[in-house]
Amino acid sequence: MDSRKIKLIAASIIVILLAIVIFQNSADIKVKILMASIEMPLALLLFLTFAIGTAAGWVITLTRSKTSKSKSGDNSEA
């Protein structure tokens, strides 16, 4: 198996497990963010947390790959 297929299988398993956890936790909860208090389903909070973490990881990966490409370009010119 190549690494792309392994990554796809791993991502699929994570999404399936996330869906199971989200659908089993549909009760409303009260969330305090700084001074605000918001009532929302726990499933929504879990999904938002996952989405924010995924987006942050994606942004960090993109910025690191751009940084390493520019550093490797600088070394070849010297």
Rosetta silent file (secondary structure, phi, psi, omega in degrees, C-alpha in Angstrom):
SEQUENCE: MDSRKIKLIAASIIVILLAIVIFQNSADIKVKILMASIEMPLALLLFLTFAIGTAAGWVITLTRSKTSKSKSGDNSEA
SCORE:     score description
SCORE:     0.000 S_00000001
   1 L     0.000  136.699  177.343    0.000    0.000    0.000 S_00000001
   2 L   -84.235  166.642 -173.939    1.273    3.445   -0.806 S_00000001
   3 H   -66.776  -30.633  178.467    1.282    6.271    1.731 S_00000001
   4 H   -64.014  -40.025 -179.691   -1.603    8.166    0.057 S_00000001
   5 H   -68.134  -39.124  178.615   -3.893    5.174    0.482 S_00000001
   6 H   -64.732  -43.162  178.417   -2.866    4.748    4.131 S_00000001
   7 H   -63.116  -39.457  179.165   -3.521    8.459    4.821 S_00000001
   8 H   -65.103  -42.316  178.553   -6.931    8.211    3.151 S_00000001
   9 H   -65.059  -44.078  179.673   -7.880    5.164    5.237 S_00000001
  10 H   -62.855  -43.733  179.012   -6.672    6.842    8.451 S_00000001
  11 H   -64.134  -38.849  178.764   -8.601   10.036    7.672 S_00000001
  12 H   -64.301  -42.013  178.621  -11.734    8.020    6.889 S_00000001
  13 H   -63.357  -43.283  179.535  -11.504    6.160   10.204 S_00000001
  14 H   -62.243  -43.285  179.902  -11.056    9.433   12.103 S_00000001
  15 H   -65.416  -40.299  178.714  -14.083   11.006   10.388 S_00000001
  16 H   -64.284  -45.468  178.305  -16.238    7.932   11.084 S_00000001
  17 H   -63.597  -39.750  177.313  -15.224    7.889   14.761 S_00000001
  18 H   -61.777  -43.245  179.404  -15.866   11.626   15.008 S_00000001
  19 H   -62.135  -41.040  178.873  -19.334   11.186   13.517 S_00000001
  20 H   -62.010  -47.724 -178.773  -20.147    8.441   16.031 S_00000001
  21 H   -63.478  -42.600 -178.967  -19.027   10.579   18.994 S_00000001
  22 H   -63.225  -46.065 -177.293  -20.888   13.638   17.724 S_00000001
  23 H   -71.166  -21.907  177.567  -24.190   11.829   17.170 S_00000001
  24 H   -85.012   -9.919 -177.954  -24.028   10.170   20.588 S_00000001
  25 L  -122.381   68.816 -175.888  -23.544   13.529   22.319 S_00000001
  26 L   -99.896    4.430 -178.963  -26.468   15.638   21.178 S_00000001
  27 L   -69.096  148.513  176.992  -27.482   17.086   24.569 S_00000001
  28 E   -75.535  140.038  176.935  -27.470   20.861   24.996 S_00000001
  29 E  -132.937  161.902  178.006  -24.686   22.302   27.135 S_00000001
  30 E  -102.721  123.594 -178.861  -23.764   25.765   28.352 S_00000001
  31 E  -113.016  130.052  177.201  -20.388   27.010   27.091 S_00000001
  32 E  -104.595  119.739  176.831  -18.643   30.013   28.624 S_00000001
  33 E  -119.873  112.121 -172.469  -16.310   31.885   26.281 S_00000001
  34 L    53.858 -112.165 -179.373  -14.649   34.821   28.010 S_00000001
  35 L  -103.039   -4.849 -178.503  -17.660   36.669   29.440 S_00000001
  36 E   -89.462  149.325  177.055  -20.277   35.275   27.072 S_00000001
  37 E  -124.485  121.894 -175.815  -22.378   32.235   27.843 S_00000001
  38 E  -122.604  136.605  174.981  -23.714   30.222   24.915 S_00000001
  39 E  -104.288  125.576 -177.757  -26.034   27.229   24.953 S_00000001
  40 E  -152.029  160.120  175.763  -25.432   24.769   22.119 S_00000001
  41 E   -65.398  141.604  178.278  -25.540   21.057   21.416 S_00000001
  42 H   -58.843  -33.479  178.819  -22.411   19.225   22.520 S_00000001
  43 H   -60.212  -41.706  178.953  -22.240   17.719   19.029 S_00000001
  44 H   -65.791  -42.086  178.328  -21.836   21.195   17.527 S_00000001
  45 H   -61.821  -43.545  178.247  -19.105   22.086   20.020 S_00000001
  46 H   -62.966  -43.393  179.613  -17.230   18.870   19.226 S_00000001
  47 H   -64.190  -44.559  179.210  -17.532   19.475   15.490 S_00000001
  48 H   -61.740  -41.399  178.011  -16.357   23.096   15.795 S_00000001
  49 H   -61.570  -44.780  178.198  -13.385   22.021   17.904 S_00000001
  50 H   -63.230  -44.371 -178.289  -12.427   19.399   15.330 S_00000001
  51 H   -64.702  -41.851  179.586  -12.848   21.841   12.427 S_00000001
  52 H   -66.285  -41.670  177.648  -10.760   24.554   14.098 S_00000001
  53 H   -64.182  -41.107  178.130   -8.010   22.061   14.938 S_00000001
  54 H   -64.680  -44.361  179.270   -7.998   20.688   11.396 S_00000001
  55 H   -63.818  -41.740  179.004   -7.841   24.185    9.904 S_00000001
  56 H   -63.044  -43.427  177.449   -5.011   25.184   12.253 S_00000001
  57 H   -62.786  -39.015  179.471   -3.024   22.075   11.318 S_00000001
  58 H   -65.788  -44.091  179.713   -3.593   22.738    7.635 S_00000001
  59 H   -64.365  -43.606  179.388   -2.444   26.370    7.922 S_00000001
  60 H   -62.578  -41.630  178.181    0.671   25.384    9.881 S_00000001
  61 H   -62.572  -43.416  179.065    1.517   22.729    7.295 S_00000001
  62 H   -63.585  -43.781 -178.192    1.124   25.223    4.447 S_00000001
  63 H   -68.502  -36.449  178.678    3.268   27.875    6.121 S_00000001
  64 H   -69.358  -37.731 -179.553    6.013   25.373    6.963 S_00000001
  65 H   -69.267  -36.306  176.622    6.096   23.986    3.428 S_00000001
  66 H   -67.668  -39.328  179.633    6.382   27.508    1.978 S_00000001
  67 H   -65.539  -43.985 -179.108    9.139   28.368    4.454 S_00000001
  68 H   -68.658  -32.703  176.904   11.138   25.227    3.664 S_00000001
  69 H   -67.644  -41.147 -179.342   10.775   25.826   -0.085 S_00000001
  70 H   -70.717  -33.873  177.652   12.058   29.389    0.225 S_00000001
  71 H   -68.891  -39.826  179.677   14.990   28.267    2.420 S_00000001
  72 H   -69.332  -30.532  175.803   15.978   25.544   -0.034 S_00000001
  73 H   -68.942  -36.229  179.204   15.842   28.110   -2.858 S_00000001
  74 H   -67.588  -37.702 -178.267   18.143   30.448   -0.904 S_00000001
  75 H   -69.354  -32.333 -177.629   20.721   27.691   -0.364 S_00000001
  76 H   -74.440  -24.197 -179.087   20.923   26.796   -4.040 S_00000001
  77 H   -81.816  -24.792 -175.251   21.729   30.385   -5.035 S_00000001
  78 L   -76.069    0.000    0.000   24.640   30.799   -2.582 S_00000001
